[in-house]
Structure formats: C-alpha cells, structure tokens
Amino acid sequence: MLKLSDNPPCLPDGLQTIHQFEGTCWVAHTRARAEKVLARDLLSLGINYFLPMAEKSAVWGGRKRKVLTPLFPSYVFFCGDLRQRHRVLATNRVCQVIVVHDRQQLVEELEAIRLALNSGLRIDLYPFVAVGQRCRVARGPMRGVEGLVIAKDHVTRIVLQVSMLGQGVSLEISADVLESA
C-alpha cells in the first residue's frame, strides 16, 4: 500500500504553483536515490522545491506494491538566493547544483508537468530517444552497450550491429535505460 507519509510533498505546503517560486532557480543533481531525502531537507530548511513523482508498481519481497518514484531520477528543482543554495550544498546530498539560465522556460515546463501530475492521468518518463538515434544502455545487464533505436511505440528496440558482416541483431529494451550516445 502507498503511504503518503513516507514521501515528501511534490511542492512545499502553501505553494499552489511553481510560478510562486522566488529567486534564482537551480537544479540539484543529487547523489543516487537521495531525491526524497533532499526534498525533506529542503522542506525543513524552508527552501521552495519541486520534486515531481509518479506512482509506479514495484515487486519486492514477493509482493507487488505501489510506490512514488521521482520522474527525473537524481534531480530536484529549487529556487532561492545564494545563501539558500549554499544550505542545499551543505546537506551533502547533492553532487552539483546547475544554474537555470532561462527561468521562465523552466517554470513553464515544470508547471505543465505539475498540472499533468495533478490531472490523475498516467504519466511516465519519456527519455529523448528517437528512432534512428544512436544510444547507449545506461544501466542493467546491457550497461555500456551501444545501438541504433529502430522502434519506439509500445516496445523500444535497438539494433546491435556487426558492421564487418553487414548484419546485426534487434534487442527489445526499456526506453528508460537508454541515453544518447
């Protein structure tokens, strides 16, 4: 069963939209699996943040459970001044902080995602992997393998080729483990 108490809110209490954020916007690139903990830290520090999460089914211990997972693994969006940026870095949960150069564009894009999350419609991460694009498997047993994306509708397929032979094999793989090569 999904326990909301185990998860921080996507937005701090009192904020209805991302347009209410004040100050400079940054993207915190977190340590592995530290997004929710960082969001709780930001909540306690009074720093405005956005952590978009979607419900996902997971199996562990032989049971199927629903969990909230970050839509953008290892990233939390936040706004504030330089002092607040320093406080975020001091949590030791962040690898780096990326400054946002086009604040308006980021706020509009994140607000669209927030609206989609609140709509109740199913939402999934859509990696920018296009048919014909060369990509690399980022994790899993095929980690590091490169191929060419040949289909991306209900099933993503990549081709692993042997150029010398002029042949290759097609492999079905989840789009969320692919990254641009």
C-alpha positions as protocol buffer text, in pm:
chain_id: "A"
residue {
  index: 1
  type: MET
  ca { x: 0 y: 0 z: 0 }
}
residue {
  index: 2
  type: LEU
  ca { x: 119 y: 352 z: -82 }
}
residue {
  index: 3
  type: LYS
  ca { x: 198 y: 553 z: 230 }
}
residue {
  index: 4
  type: LEU
  ca { x: 198 y: 924 z: 161 }
}
residue {
  index: 5
  type: SER
  ca { x: 372 y: 985 z: 492 }
}
residue {
  index: 6
  type: ASP
  ca { x: 681 y: 809 z: 354 }
}
residue {
  index: 7
  type: ASN
  ca { x: 708 y: 1064 z: 76 }
}
residue {
  index: 8
  type: PRO
  ca { x: 771 y: 1437 z: 82 }
}
residue {
  index: 9
  type: PRO
  ca { x: 515 y: 1653 z: -100 }
}
residue {
  index: 10
  type: CYS
  ca { x: 596 y: 1746 z: -461 }
}
residue {
  index: 11
  type: LEU
  ca { x: 573 y: 2114 z: -359 }
}
residue {
  index: 12
  type: PRO
  ca { x: 614 y: 2259 z: -8 }
}
residue {
  index: 13
  type: ASP
  ca { x: 293 y: 2333 z: 182 }
}
residue {
  index: 14
  type: GLY
  ca { x: 144 y: 2669 z: 98 }
}
residue {
  index: 15
  type: LEU
  ca { x: 257 y: 2669 z: -265 }
}
residue {
  index: 16
  type: GLN
  ca { x: -4 y: 2601 z: -529 }
}
residue {
  index: 17
  type: THR
  ca { x: 204 y: 2657 z: -843 }
}
residue {
  index: 18
  type: ILE
  ca { x: 568 y: 2676 z: -943 }
}
residue {
  index: 19
  type: HIS
  ca { x: 504 y: 3035 z: -1056 }
}
residue {
  index: 20
  type: GLN
  ca { x: 513 y: 3125 z: -685 }
}
residue {
  index: 21
  type: PHE
  ca { x: 883 y: 3036 z: -660 }
}
residue {
  index: 22
  type: GLU
  ca { x: 1102 y: 3337 z: -585 }
}
residue {
  index: 23
  type: GLY
  ca { x: 1469 y: 3393 z: -652 }
}
residue {
  index: 24
  type: THR
  ca { x: 1711 y: 3214 z: -879 }
}
residue {
  index: 25
  type: CYS
  ca { x: 1616 y: 2866 z: -999 }
}
residue {
  index: 26
  type: TRP
  ca { x: 1860 y: 2578 z: -975 }
}
residue {
  index: 27
  type: VAL
  ca { x: 1857 y: 2207 z: -1045 }
}
residue {
  index: 28
  type: ALA
  ca { x: 2012 y: 1992 z: -773 }
}
residue {
  index: 29
  type: HIS
  ca { x: 2181 y: 1683 z: -912 }
}
residue {
  index: 30
  type: THR
  ca { x: 2154 y: 1452 z: -613 }
}
residue {
  index: 31
  type: ARG
  ca { x: 2351 y: 1153 z: -502 }
}
residue {
  index: 32
  type: ALA
  ca { x: 2194 y: 823 z: -605 }
}
residue {
  index: 33
  type: ARG
  ca { x: 1844 y: 774 z: -466 }
}
residue {
  index: 34
  type: ALA
  ca { x: 1862 y: 1087 z: -248 }
}
residue {
  index: 35
  type: GLU
  ca { x: 1584 y: 1291 z: -411 }
}
residue {
  index: 36
  type: LYS
  ca { x: 1319 y: 1234 z: -143 }
}
residue {
  index: 37
  type: VAL
  ca { x: 1562 y: 1285 z: 145 }
}
residue {
  index: 38
  type: LEU
  ca { x: 1684 y: 1610 z: -11 }
}
residue {
  index: 39
  type: ALA
  ca { x: 1322 y: 1723 z: -57 }
}
residue {
  index: 40
  type: ARG
  ca { x: 1257 y: 1657 z: 315 }
}
residue {
  index: 41
  type: ASP
  ca { x: 1572 y: 1856 z: 400 }
}
residue {
  index: 42
  type: LEU
  ca { x: 1458 y: 2146 z: 179 }
}
residue {
  index: 43
  type: LEU
  ca { x: 1115 y: 2135 z: 342 }
}
residue {
  index: 44
  type: SER
  ca { x: 1272 y: 2164 z: 689 }
}
residue {
  index: 45
  type: LEU
  ca { x: 1503 y: 2445 z: 567 }
}
residue {
  index: 46
  type: GLY
  ca { x: 1210 y: 2640 z: 421 }
}
residue {
  index: 47
  type: ILE
  ca { x: 1351 y: 2630 z: 67 }
}
residue {
  index: 48
  type: ASN
  ca { x: 1098 y: 2610 z: -218 }
}
residue {
  index: 49
  type: TYR
  ca { x: 1145 y: 2300 z: -431 }
}
residue {
  index: 50
  type: PHE
  ca { x: 968 y: 2081 z: -684 }
}
residue {
  index: 51
  type: LEU
  ca { x: 1011 y: 1703 z: -686 }
}
residue {
  index: 52
  type: PRO
  ca { x: 777 y: 1555 z: -948 }
}
residue {
  index: 53
  type: MET
  ca { x: 686 y: 1196 z: -858 }
}
residue {
  index: 54
  type: ALA
  ca { x: 460 y: 938 z: -1018 }
}
residue {
  index: 55
  type: GLU
  ca { x: 305 y: 621 z: -885 }
}
residue {
  index: 56
  type: LYS
  ca { x: 472 y: 304 z: -1005 }
}
residue {
  index: 57
  type: SER
  ca { x: 425 y: -65 z: -930 }
}
residue {
  index: 58
  type: ALA
  ca { x: 724 y: -247 z: -785 }
}
residue {
  index: 59
  type: VAL
  ca { x: 776 y: -602 z: -666 }
}
residue {
  index: 60
  type: TRP
  ca { x: 990 y: -684 z: -365 }
}
residue {
  index: 61
  type: GLY
  ca { x: 961 y: -950 z: -104 }
}
residue {
  index: 62
  type: GLY
  ca { x: 737 y: -1139 z: -347 }
}
residue {
  index: 63
  type: ARG
  ca { x: 466 y: -873 z: -321 }
}
residue {
  index: 64
  type: LYS
  ca { x: 351 y: -613 z: -568 }
}
residue {
  index: 65
  type: ARG
  ca { x: 341 y: -266 z: -415 }
}
residue {
  index: 66
  type: LYS
  ca { x: 273 y: 86 z: -536 }
}
residue {
  index: 67
  type: VAL
  ca { x: 542 y: 344 z: -472 }
}
residue {
  index: 68
  type: LEU
  ca { x: 601 y: 706 z: -565 }
}
residue {
  index: 69
  type: THR
  ca { x: 918 y: 746 z: -768 }
}
residue {
  index: 70
  type: PRO
  ca { x: 1082 y: 1064 z: -895 }
}
residue {
  index: 71
  type: LEU
  ca { x: 1004 y: 1134 z: -1260 }
}
residue {
  index: 72
  type: PHE
  ca { x: 1357 y: 1262 z: -1309 }
}
residue {
  index: 73
  type: PRO
  ca { x: 1589 y: 1037 z: -1108 }
}
residue {
  index: 74
  type: SER
  ca { x: 1867 y: 1228 z: -927 }
}
residue {
  index: 75
  type: TYR
  ca { x: 1715 y: 1574 z: -986 }
}
residue {
  index: 76
  type: VAL
  ca { x: 1529 y: 1816 z: -760 }
}
residue {
  index: 77
  type: PHE
  ca { x: 1437 y: 2169 z: -873 }
}
residue {
  index: 78
  type: PHE
  ca { x: 1463 y: 2455 z: -623 }
}
residue {
  index: 79
  type: CYS
  ca { x: 1464 y: 2834 z: -601 }
}
residue {
  index: 80
  type: GLY
  ca { x: 1613 y: 3085 z: -364 }
}
residue {
  index: 81
  type: ASP
  ca { x: 1911 y: 3310 z: -305 }
}
residue {
  index: 82
  type: LEU
  ca { x: 2282 y: 3228 z: -281 }
}
residue {
  index: 83
  type: ARG
  ca { x: 2256 y: 3161 z: 93 }
}
residue {
  index: 84
  type: GLN
  ca { x: 1985 y: 2901 z: 31 }
}
residue {
  index: 85
  type: ARG
  ca { x: 2193 y: 2746 z: -249 }
}
residue {
  index: 86
  type: HIS
  ca { x: 2479 y: 2710 z: -2 }
}
residue {
  index: 87
  type: ARG
  ca { x: 2244 y: 2544 z: 251 }
}
residue {
  index: 88
  type: VAL
  ca { x: 2137 y: 2294 z: -17 }
}
residue {
  index: 89
  type: LEU
  ca { x: 2501 y: 2210 z: -90 }
}
residue {
  index: 90
  type: ALA
  ca { x: 2567 y: 2173 z: 284 }
}
residue {
  index: 91
  type: THR
  ca { x: 2316 y: 1885 z: 306 }
}
residue {
  index: 92
  type: ASN
  ca { x: 2579 y: 1657 z: 146 }
}
residue {
  index: 93
  type: ARG
  ca { x: 2304 y: 1501 z: -64 }
}
residue {
  index: 94
  type: VAL
  ca { x: 2394 y: 1695 z: -379 }
}
residue {
  index: 95
  type: CYS
  ca { x: 2668 y: 1621 z: -634 }
}
residue {
  index: 96
  type: GLN
  ca { x: 2630 y: 1955 z: -808 }
}
residue {
  index: 97
  type: VAL
  ca { x: 2392 y: 2246 z: -849 }
}
residue {
  index: 98
  type: ILE
  ca { x: 2310 y: 2354 z: -1203 }
}
residue {
  index: 99
  type: VAL
  ca { x: 2204 y: 2715 z: -1253 }
}
residue {
  index: 100
  type: VAL
  ca { x: 1898 y: 2774 z: -1472 }
}
residue {
  index: 101
  type: HIS
  ca { x: 1966 y: 3039 z: -1736 }
}
residue {
  index: 102
  type: ASP
  ca { x: 1610 y: 3062 z: -1872 }
}
residue {
  index: 103
  type: ARG
  ca { x: 1398 y: 3074 z: -1557 }
}
residue {
  index: 104
  type: GLN
  ca { x: 1070 y: 3145 z: -1738 }
}
residue {
  index: 105
  type: GLN
  ca { x: 1107 y: 2845 z: -1969 }
}
residue {
  index: 106
  type: LEU
  ca { x: 1188 y: 2609 z: -1680 }
}
residue {
  index: 107
  type: VAL
  ca { x: 897 y: 2735 z: -1470 }
}
residue {
  index: 108
  type: GLU
  ca { x: 654 y: 2691 z: -1763 }
}
residue {
  index: 109
  type: GLU
  ca { x: 781 y: 2339 z: -1836 }
}
residue {
  index: 110
  type: LEU
  ca { x: 768 y: 2233 z: -1470 }
}
residue {
  index: 111
  type: GLU
  ca { x: 424 y: 2386 z: -1425 }
}
residue {
  index: 112
  type: ALA
  ca { x: 298 y: 2179 z: -1720 }
}
residue {
  index: 113
  type: ILE
  ca { x: 437 y: 1866 z: -1553 }
}
residue {
  index: 114
  type: ARG
  ca { x: 278 y: 1963 z: -1221 }
}
residue {
  index: 115
  type: LEU
  ca { x: -59 y: 2005 z: -1393 }
}
residue {
  index: 116
  type: ALA
  ca { x: -19 y: 1667 z: -1563 }
}
residue {
  index: 117
  type: LEU
  ca { x: 61 y: 1501 z: -1229 }
}
residue {
  index: 118
  type: ASN
  ca { x: -244 y: 1659 z: -1066 }
}
residue {
  index: 119
  type: SER
  ca { x: -471 y: 1558 z: -1356 }
}
residue {
  index: 120
  type: GLY
  ca { x: -482 y: 1197 z: -1244 }
}
residue {
  index: 121
  type: LEU
  ca { x: -373 y: 1078 z: -1588 }
}
residue {
  index: 122
  type: ARG
  ca { x: -97 y: 819 z: -1617 }
}
residue {
  index: 123
  type: ILE
  ca { x: 242 y: 983 z: -1661 }
}
residue {
  index: 124
  type: ASP
  ca { x: 575 y: 819 z: -1744 }
}
residue {
  index: 125
  type: LEU
  ca { x: 925 y: 949 z: -1802 }
}
residue {
  index: 126
  type: TYR
  ca { x: 986 y: 988 z: -2174 }
}
residue {
  index: 127
  type: PRO
  ca { x: 1357 y: 988 z: -2248 }
}
residue {
  index: 128
  type: PHE
  ca { x: 1466 y: 1185 z: -2553 }
}
residue {
  index: 129
  type: VAL
  ca { x: 1548 y: 877 z: -2756 }
}
residue {
  index: 130
  type: ALA
  ca { x: 1427 y: 898 z: -3114 }
}
residue {
  index: 131
  type: VAL
  ca { x: 1404 y: 635 z: -3386 }
}
residue {
  index: 132
  type: GLY
  ca { x: 1730 y: 643 z: -3582 }
}
residue {
  index: 133
  type: GLN
  ca { x: 1930 y: 782 z: -3290 }
}
residue {
  index: 134
  type: ARG
  ca { x: 2243 y: 608 z: -3166 }
}
residue {
  index: 135
  type: CYS
  ca { x: 2211 y: 537 z: -2795 }
}
residue {
  index: 136
  type: ARG
  ca { x: 2382 y: 364 z: -2504 }
}
residue {
  index: 137
  type: VAL
  ca { x: 2230 y: 142 z: -2237 }
}
residue {
  index: 138
  type: ALA
  ca { x: 2281 y: 330 z: -1908 }
}
residue {
  index: 139
  type: ARG
  ca { x: 2207 y: 54 z: -1658 }
}
residue {
  index: 140
  type: GLY
  ca { x: 2120 y: -310 z: -1625 }
}
residue {
  index: 141
  type: PRO
  ca { x: 2291 y: -618 z: -1765 }
}
residue {
  index: 142
  type: MET
  ca { x: 2348 y: -448 z: -2103 }
}
residue {
  index: 143
  type: ARG
  ca { x: 2509 y: -138 z: -1947 }
}
residue {
  index: 144
  type: GLY
  ca { x: 2752 y: 36 z: -2182 }
}
residue {
  index: 145
  type: VAL
  ca { x: 2628 y: -136 z: -2499 }
}
residue {
  index: 146
  type: GLU
  ca { x: 2555 y: 99 z: -2789 }
}
residue {
  index: 147
  type: GLY
  ca { x: 2299 y: 52 z: -3063 }
}
residue {
  index: 148
  type: LEU
  ca { x: 2060 y: 223 z: -3300 }
}
residue {
  index: 149
  type: VAL
  ca { x: 1695 y: 279 z: -3198 }
}
residue {
  index: 150
  type: ILE
  ca { x: 1464 y: 127 z: -3459 }
}
residue {
  index: 151
  type: ALA
  ca { x: 1122 y: 135 z: -3291 }
}
residue {
  index: 152
  type: LYS
  ca { x: 969 y: 330 z: -3005 }
}
residue {
  index: 153
  type: ASP
  ca { x: 594 y: 278 z: -2987 }
}
residue {
  index: 154
  type: HIS
  ca { x: 484 y: 19 z: -2737 }
}
residue {
  index: 155
  type: VAL
  ca { x: 820 y: -158 z: -2749 }
}
residue {
  index: 156
  type: THR
  ca { x: 1159 y: 5 z: -2785 }
}
residue {
  index: 157
  type: ARG
  ca { x: 1406 y: -191 z: -2995 }
}
residue {
  index: 158
  type: ILE
  ca { x: 1772 y: -123 z: -3066 }
}
residue {
  index: 159
  type: VAL
  ca { x: 1995 y: -283 z: -3325 }
}
residue {
  index: 160
  type: LEU
  ca { x: 2334 y: -415 z: -3223 }
}
residue {
  index: 161
  type: GLN
  ca { x: 2534 y: -445 z: -3540 }
}
residue {
  index: 162
  type: VAL
  ca { x: 2841 y: -622 z: -3668 }
}
residue {
  index: 163
  type: SER
  ca { x: 2947 y: -380 z: -3942 }
}
residue {
  index: 164
  type: MET
  ca { x: 3209 y: -613 z: -4085 }
}
residue {
  index: 165
  type: LEU
  ca { x: 2940 y: -872 z: -4158 }
}
residue {
  index: 166
  type: GLY
  ca { x: 2673 y: -623 z: -4256 }
}
residue {
  index: 167
  type: GLN
  ca { x: 2438 y: -787 z: -4008 }
}
residue {
  index: 168
  type: GLY
  ca { x: 2311 y: -734 z: -3658 }
}
residue {
  index: 169
  type: VAL
  ca { x: 2054 y: -832 z: -3402 }
}
residue {
  index: 170
  type: SER
  ca { x: 1749 y: -649 z: -3272 }
}
residue {
  index: 171
  type: LEU
  ca { x: 1701 y: -624 z: -2897 }
}
residue {
  index: 172
  type: GLU
  ca { x: 1386 y: -527 z: -2706 }
}
residue {
  index: 173
  type: ILE
  ca { x: 1475 y: -291 z: -2421 }
}
residue {
  index: 174
  type: SER
  ca { x: 1308 y: -42 z: -2191 }
}
residue {
  index: 175
  type: ALA
  ca { x: 1342 y: 317 z: -2318 }
}
residue {
  index: 176
  type: ASP
  ca { x: 1414 y: 446 z: -1966 }
}
residue {
  index: 177
  type: VAL
  ca { x: 1755 y: 272 z: -1958 }
}
residue {
  index: 178
  type: LEU
  ca { x: 1872 y: 438 z: -2282 }
}
residue {
  index: 179
  type: GLU
  ca { x: 2075 y: 754 z: -2311 }
}
residue {
  index: 180
  type: SER
  ca { x: 2208 y: 942 z: -2609 }
}
residue {
  index: 181
  type: ALA
  ca { x: 2548 y: 811 z: -2724 }
}
